[in-house]
Amino acid sequence: MNKVFESDEEVAHKAIGLLELTSLNADDSSERIVALCQRALTPVGNVAAVCVSPRFAGLARRTLDTLHAREIRVVAVVNFPNGGASISSVESETHAAMLAGVDEIDLVYPFNAQMSGNKQLGGEMIAACKAKCGQRGRLTVTLETGVLRDPQIIHGVCRTAIREGAAFLKTSTGKQIVSATPQAARILIEAIAELGSQVGFKASGNVRTLSEARLYLEMAQARFGPGWLEPGRLRLGANSLLDDLLTHLGVRP
């Protein structure tokens, strides 16, 4: 694959604008979420989004608005992290998050049900979640590719997610042993190319360094062209990556 960036600095600048910072820990506090939002405004530009639990969605949106950073999107995760089988729980979480003012919902696909042979639940859950998002909320479907593993299964889930209205396909929650991998990313990107290139791609989990970020940027650009490298199409779900990018730009994290 030919390199498409002239320098590490160019990669770092581009990647910061595609970052989705997350705080999805059981012990998260209001102070931690406020600090996350403050961190999203870097000396060299703002990140694309922050991703939080539904209970902190309203706080994240208010904090970013106070910081005059309305363009930074707030994403709330639902069905996280275990990809449960309850559609009603997903609907309730999504409804509450939308009322709190989030811009996007990130649904963890019911991967355990899929692996147990229930191939219908996933599509039904995505459709129900999409309906609760309404016209305003964009929907990410997190596939947990490290659990699904088999390329044919992953591709089939991609097809389902795209058919039911996903705006983004995401590799993983980052909570499993295997998270984002180049192999999984290629499957998602190819499914998007085949079925609807208006759908975006998120690499999440185990994206920690500039060189790893470069890999995903170049993979996306090679398939879709340079116009695809914008936050509405490509995101990098990572926290530690920001420090590495800032270091390459001579900014103390």
N, C-alpha and C positions, 0 to 999 in steps of 0.2 A: 504494500500500500504506500503510495507516495505521500510524503509529508506535505501538509497544506499550510503550516504556519512557519513563518520565518524565524521566530525566536521564542524562547521560554517566556519572555515578558509579554509577548502577544498572546500566548496561550493563557497566561495567568490573568490578564485583563479580561479576555473573553470568558474564561471559566468563572470568574467572580460574578459576572452578570448572569450566569446560568445556575448559580448555587441555590439550593433549597436547604437552609439550615433547619435542624430538627432538635427538639427536646421532647422525648417520649419515654420518660422514666417514671416509674411508680412513685418516686419520691420528689417529683417536680413540685416547685413552689412558685408562687406569684413572682417572687424576686428573681428566680431563675428565668422565668419567661420574659420578664422585662429586660433582663440582661441579654437574653438571646436577641430580642428585637433591637436593642441598642447596638449589638454586634453586627447586625445586618446592614448597618450604615457604615461602610468602611471608608478610609481616607481616599481610596481610589475608585469609589463607586459603590452603589448599593447592590445587594444580592437580589435574586429574583423573588424569593419566597421564604417564609418560615412555616414550619410544619409542627403542629402541636396537638395535644389531646383536645377533644371537644370541650372539656371543662375549662380550658384556658383560651379558647378561641376568641371570645369577646375581649379578654384582656389584651391579647396579642394585637387585635385589630385597633383597639383604642390606643394602645401604646404607639403603634406605628403611625397612626393618624396624628397623635400629639407630636411625634418627631417629624411631621410633614413628609411622611414616606408612604403616601397612599398607594403608590405604584407597586410597593412590595406586597405580594399577595399572601394571604393567610390560608393555609391548608390545614384541615382537621382530619385526623385519621379515624376511621371507624372499623369495627371488627378486628381491632388490633390487640395483640400481635398474633393471636392464635388462629385467625381465620375460621371463626366458629360457623355454625350452621343455622343460626337464628336470623331469619329475614326480618322479623318484627323488631329485634334488637337493633339491627342495622338501620331500619327505618326510623326508629326513635332517636338514635344517635345522630343520624343525618339531619333530621328535622331540627333538633336542638342546636346543632352546629350552624345550620343555615340561619336560624333565628338570631344567633349570636353575631352574625355578620361576616362569616367566612366567605372567601372567594371560591374555594375549591374543596372538594371532598376526596379523600384518599381511602378507598375501600380495599381491605385485605381480602383477596379471593378466598373462598372456602376450600383451601387446598387439601385438607384432610378428607373432606367428603369426596372430592375428586379422586383422590388416591384410593378411597374405599369403594369406588365404582359408581358413585352418584354423580352422573355427568349432567344432570338437569339443574341441580341446585344453583350452580354458579351463575348460569344465565339468568335465572329467575331473581337471584339476589342483586345482580348488577342492574337489571331492569327496574327493580323496586327502588334501589338506591338512586338511580338516575332520575326516577320520577320525583323523588323527594328533593333532589337538587334543583328542580325546576329549570327555568330558562337562564337563570343567573349563574348557578354553580357549575363549574367544570368538574368532571369526574375522572380521577385517576384510579386504575385498577392495578393493585400490587399482586403480582402472580406468585411470589415465593418460588422462584425458579430452582433454587437449591433443593427444595423438597420435591417439586414436580419432576425434575431431573430429565426425564425422557424428552428428546427434542420433539417427537410427534405430539406428546401430551401438551407440552408448552405451546406449540404452534396451534393446537386445537383450542386451547384456552384463549390465546390471542384472538383467534377468529371470533370466539364467543364474545369477548370483551368489546371488540370493535363493532360487532353486529348490534350489541345492546347499547352503544352510545358512549363508550369510553373516549375521553379526550386525550388521555395519556395511558401508556402501558409502562409499568415500573417493574424492575427486576425483582426486588426483594424488600423485606422490612429491615434488614440488617440485624435481626434477632436470631437468625438461624446460623448453623455452622458454616454453610455455604451461602454467600450473598451474591453480589454482582460478579459476573465473569464475562470475559469477552465472548465466549461461546454462547451464553444465554442472550447477551446483547444482540448478537448477530441474528438469532432466531426472532427476537422481537422486532428488530429493524426490518428484516425481510418480510415478516408478516404485515407490518405497516405498509411497506412498499407494495405488496401484493393486493392488500385489501382496502387501503385508504390512507394515503400519505398525509391527510389532514390530521391524523392522529399523531400525538407526540410521544417521545420516549424519555424515560427517566432511568438513569443508572444510579442505584442506591445500595449502600453497604460495601465496605472494602474499597472505597475510592478515597484514598488518603493523600496521594502525592500528585504533583504536577504531571509527572510522566503518565500516571494512570488517567488523569483527566484528559491529557492529550490524546490518549488512545481512543476514548469514547468520542471526543470531538472529531477526530479524523475519520472514525468509522461512520459517524452520521454524515459528515460532509461528503465523504466518498460516495455514499448512497444517494443523498438527496441534494447536494450542492450547498454552497456557502449561505444561501438565504435561509437555510433550515436552522442555522446556529443562533437561535433567538429563544427567549424564555417561553414563548408559546408553543415551541416544538421540542426543545431539548432542555433537560434539567439534570443536575448532578446533586444527588441527595447525600450530603456529607458535611460534617462539622470540622474534623481535624484538617480536611483539605484546605480550608480557608487560611489557616496559619501557614501552611506550606506555600500557598499562592502569594500571600502577602510578603513572606520572606524573600521570594524570588523578585518581588517588586521593590525590595529595599525598605519595606514598612515593618516596623516591629509589631508582631501580633499582640 
